[in-house]
């Protein structure tokens, strides 16, 4: 998301509006990149704040813990199959070495505080800076630093992977991924509703 200030400045950099020339759009690009990272750091901060505020109470909710455990098992199964088919290694190498691949810089914008909170509940450590230039904010030396990932990150297979997997293996993996995504969606919906009720109660007390 581009802030209003950055957007106005980006418009100002257009040759027909600007008193100076920026033919390659370098300054505008840097402003947009900075704004995206600021927004993501805001989302990460919000997830940490939710954990600090609601974590102890949340971890006493049987249904949420059940859904979290179910999601974790589904993630583990997806990771097992991906390891078996060598998908995890291929994706990790590509994310670190192939700028502009599937884990491209900017794809992290799909993560909101709720999905990041789920990662914190699973024990993931959220970074404060980008480790791998021109790649997703969450890519590290060993690949993705997150456990709970959104649709695109686990469901998309590039042409190279599709060729190496073959149709049968790909369909089997997609079925496993579908179960993970369904488990994650169930947890996310329940968690959002629980947080909404907690917030309403807090507002009523005030």
C-alpha positions in Angstrom: 0.0 0.0 0.0 1.3 3.4 -0.9 0.9 6.2 1.6 -0.9 9.4 0.4 2.3 11.4 0.8 4.4 8.9 -1.2 1.7 8.7 -3.9 1.5 12.5 -4.3 5.3 12.6 -4.5 5.3 9.8 -7.0 2.8 11.7 -9.1 5.1 14.8 -8.8 7.9 12.8 -10.4 6.0 12.5 -13.7 7.9 14.5 -16.4 4.8 16.6 -17.2 4.4 17.7 -13.6 7.9 17.8 -12.2 10.5 20.6 -12.4 13.3 17.9 -12.5 13.6 14.7 -14.5 13.7 11.1 -13.3 13.6 9.1 -16.5 14.1 5.7 -14.9 11.6 6.3 -12.1 14.3 5.5 -9.6 13.2 7.9 -6.9 9.5 7.0 -7.2 10.4 3.3 -7.1 12.4 3.7 -3.9 9.5 5.6 -2.3 7.0 2.9 -3.2 9.4 0.2 -1.9 9.9 2.0 1.4 6.2 2.5 1.8 5.5 -1.2 1.2 8.1 -2.2 3.8 6.8 0.3 6.3 3.3 -1.1 5.9 4.5 -4.7 6.4 6.4 -3.7 9.5 3.2 -2.1 10.8 1.4 -5.5 10.1 4.1 -7.4 12.0 3.9 -4.9 14.9 0.2 -5.4 15.0 0.5 -9.2 15.1 3.0 -8.9 18.0 0.7 -6.5 19.8 -2.2 -9.0 19.4 0.0 -11.8 20.9 1.0 -9.6 23.8 -2.6 -8.6 24.6 -4.5 -11.7 23.9 -1.9 -14.5 23.9 -2.3 -15.8 27.4 -6.1 -15.9 27.2 -6.1 -17.2 23.7 -4.0 -20.2 24.7 -6.7 -21.2 27.1 -9.3 -21.6 24.4 -9.8 -25.3 23.7 -11.5 -24.9 20.3 -8.8 -22.5 19.1 -6.1 -24.8 20.3 -7.7 -27.7 18.6 -7.9 -25.8 15.3 -4.3 -24.6 15.7 -3.1 -28.2 16.3 -5.1 -29.4 13.2 -3.6 -26.7 11.1 -0.1 -27.5 12.3 -0.6 -31.2 11.4 -1.8 -30.3 7.9 1.2 -28.0 7.4 3.5 -30.8 8.6 1.9 -33.2 6.1 2.3 -30.7 3.2 6.0 -30.2 4.2 6.5 -34.0 4.3 5.1 -34.5 0.8 7.0 -31.5 -0.6 10.2 -32.8 0.9 9.4 -36.3 -0.6 9.0 -34.7 -4.0 12.0 -32.4 -3.5 9.8 -29.3 -4.0 11.0 -27.7 -0.7 14.6 -27.7 -1.8 13.9 -26.4 -5.3 11.7 -23.5 -3.9 14.3 -22.6 -1.3 17.1 -22.4 -3.8 15.0 -20.4 -6.2 13.8 -18.0 -3.5 17.4 -17.2 -2.5 19.1 -17.1 -5.9 16.5 -16.2 -8.5 15.4 -12.7 -8.1 11.9 -12.2 -9.6 10.9 -15.8 -9.0 7.7 -16.9 -7.2 9.0 -15.5 -3.9 9.4 -12.1 -5.4 9.8 -8.9 -3.5 6.4 -7.5 -2.7 4.6 -10.9 -2.4 4.7 -10.5 1.4 2.0 -7.8 1.1 -0.6 -10.7 1.2 0.1 -11.2 4.9 -2.1 -9.5 7.4 -1.8 -9.3 11.3 -4.0 -12.4 11.8 -2.0 -14.8 9.6 1.2 -13.3 11.1 -0.3 -13.9 14.6 -0.9 -17.5 13.7 2.7 -17.8 12.8 3.7 -16.4 16.1 1.4 -18.8 17.9 3.2 -21.6 16.0 6.6 -20.4 17.2 7.8 -18.6 14.0 10.1 -15.6 14.5 9.0 -12.7 12.4 11.9 -10.7 10.9 12.4 -6.9 11.3 14.3 -6.5 8.0 14.6 -8.2 4.6 17.4 -10.8 4.6 17.4 -11.7 0.9 17.5 -8.7 -1.5 14.8 -8.7 -4.2 13.0 -11.6 -2.6 10.1 -11.9 -0.2 10.5 -10.3 3.2 10.1 -13.7 4.8 12.8 -15.5 2.8 15.9 -16.5 4.8 18.9 -18.7 4.3 16.9 -21.9 4.6 13.9 -20.7 2.6 10.6 -19.4 4.0 10.7 -18.4 7.7 6.9 -18.8 8.0 4.9 -21.9 8.8 1.4 -20.6 8.1 1.4 -19.3 4.5 -1.4 -18.0 2.4 -2.9 -19.5 -0.8 -0.4 -18.4 -3.4 2.7 -19.5 -1.5 1.7 -23.1 -1.2 -0.7 -23.6 -4.1 1.2 -22.2 -7.0 3.7 -24.4 -8.9 5.9 -22.7 -11.5 6.3 -24.4 -15.0 9.7 -25.9 -14.0 8.1 -27.5 -10.9 5.1 -28.8 -12.9 7.4 -30.4 -15.4 9.6 -32.1 -12.8 6.6 -33.3 -10.7 4.5 -34.7 -13.5 0.7 -34.6 -13.5 0.1 -37.4 -11.0 2.5 -36.1 -8.3 1.2 -32.6 -8.8 -2.4 -33.6 -8.3 -1.5 -35.6 -5.2 0.4 -32.6 -3.8 -2.4 -30.2 -4.6 -4.9 -32.4 -2.6 -2.5 -32.2 0.4 -2.2 -28.5 0.0 -6.0 -28.1 -0.2 -6.3 -29.8 3.2 -3.8 -27.4 4.7 -5.5 -24.4 3.3 -8.9 -25.6 4.6 -7.5 -26.1 8.0 -5.9 -22.7 8.0 -9.1 -21.0 6.8 -11.0 -22.7 9.6 -8.5 -21.5 12.2 -8.4 -18.0 10.7 -12.1 -17.5 10.7 -12.5 -18.8 14.3 -9.6 -16.6 15.5 -11.0 -13.5 13.8 -14.4 -14.1 15.4 -12.9 -14.7 18.8 -10.8 -11.5 18.6 -13.8 -9.5 17.5 -15.7 -10.7 20.6 -12.8 -9.9 22.9 -12.5 -6.4 21.4 -16.3 -5.8 21.7 -16.2 -6.8 25.4 -13.3 -4.5 26.0 -15.0 -1.6 24.3 -18.2 -2.2 26.4 -16.2 -2.1 29.6 -14.7 1.2 28.6 
